[in-house]
């Protein structure tokens, strides 16, 4: 009987350990191992080919590898790459929920019009609401003034929690919050990401960098623990306005998975420096890195920078000339860099920022690895001849008109048709592209698959759009090279003129695959 009981206990222990490895309960053990040089990824919730490719990268080019690189570094996008979902968008919602603003009512319209073009153009046909940008911002300014009178003056810290419940029931808060959040999406659709991404940072006008950092940490501490959901805000019928009733949706929940902590720690242990280059604001990204326990493995970060006034407060102006990123110090603090990015940190601007601010520390060399999800990362993950590996996190809704969609197709093509692993791709002169799936439900995780389970679904999806499958088949039929695929299909072209019945591409100009060679 004692023997059977011991055997049963031993069996239970083995089962427990196997379950723990899958769900992260052995992370303490993994973390200890990851501080040793030469350690590889051990978690089971990586896609097998992704995990193998990252481990091959470290085993080959790391400081104890078979062909160690000279001072290698990796560059990560942050939103929807290092985290699931978007830190800037989650912070924007939290800012609206608490009315954490330092803008005087009389200044709000001027701030919100900054950088916008065609402010009198009628945008009704876009389906968000009636009227022009001026009409939208007039409605928002009226609501903001009413809220200021009732609950203000507002500040960077926001309205206290006791007052928020009352405020959230106020029709003017519903008007203000719905239209502010919807306007961000409208600007993105009508004008471009180049305009929308800095525009949302102008909401921080009048705040210091550290006030924004503190606000972001508060936001992420709350939203990391909620299950993912889609929230709808609608402006009330009772308020007479120029734009009418407006609704917007936003995704609730933010997460950095245990996989990313394991990855950053492993890269660091293998002598590969970890950098971030993000289109979110510097304060939000620093706050996320710190809150999610990534700081000790991070070398530094570049992100969106605003000009500051003489007292160190943000103004409604992007600082493309003098804006700098930060070094992550080992004591947990940050030090501002002294090399400006000279660019908006998105799209081709990420390449410029890396060349200006990071590569001088590495004898002007580019990164050895890139981590991405979308068009905003496409340039820096294709143009550097130093790149050996790129991991694309599969959002599964990226079309052929998005950089993430084209890279996702290429990753499957390299794997299934070209038969690439890291060694074969690199020997052929190519970067290896691999695709990492995720589960967007619950509290958001990665998964052992190239496929993603989209929010609200139980099915795994490789490509959500049939156009991606058609374009992938074209690659196979024409036996295309990686260079041909990226150079040909990254540029915008209309259906009927490009060999397809649908539009393809997402760039108007492109320096070219491995253009820094």
Secondary structure, 3 states (H helix, E strand, C coil): CHHHHHHHHHHHHHHHHHHHHHHCCCHHHHHHHHCCCCCCCCCCCCCHHHHHHHHHHHHHHCCCCCCCCCCCEEEECCCCCCCECCHHHHHHHHHHHHCCCCCCHHHHHHHHCCCCCCCCCCCHHHCCCCCCHHHHHHHHHHHHHHHHHHHCCCCCCCCCHHHHHHHHCCHHHHHHHHHHHHHHHHHHHHCCHHHHHHHHHHHHCCCEHHHHHHHHHHHHHHHCCCCCEEEEEECCCCCCCCCCCCEEEEEECCECCHHHHHHHHHHHHCCCEEEEEEEEEHHHHHHHHHHCCCHHHCCEEEEECEEECCCCEEEEEECCCCCCCEEECCCCCEEECCCCCCCCCCCHHHHHHHHHHHHHHHCCCCCCEEEECCHHHHCCCCCCCCCCEEEEECCCCCCCCCHHHHHHHHHHHHHHCCCCCHHHHHHCCCCEEEEECEECCCCCEECCCCCEECCCCCCEECCCCHHHHHHHHHHHHHCCCHHHHHHHHCECECCCCCCCCCCECCECCCCCCCCCC
